[in-house]
Amino acid sequence: MPGRAGIFELVHTGIFKLVHTSFVCGFSIVHLFRQVKRIYKKSCYV
C-alpha cells in the first residue's frame, strides 16, 4: 500500500490528467462548433 506521498502523487497526476483532457476536449468542441457555424453560414448564403 502506498504512503501518504504516493497517494498525493496519484491524486495530483489524476487531477492533472483530468484538467488536461477537459481542456483538450473543450478546445476541440469549440473548434468543431466554429466549423459547423462556418458550414451553416455557407449553406445559408447559397
Secondary structure, DSSP 4 states (H G I P E B T S, - for coil): ---HHHHHHHHHHHHHHHHHHHHHHHHHHHHHHHHHHHHHHHHHH-
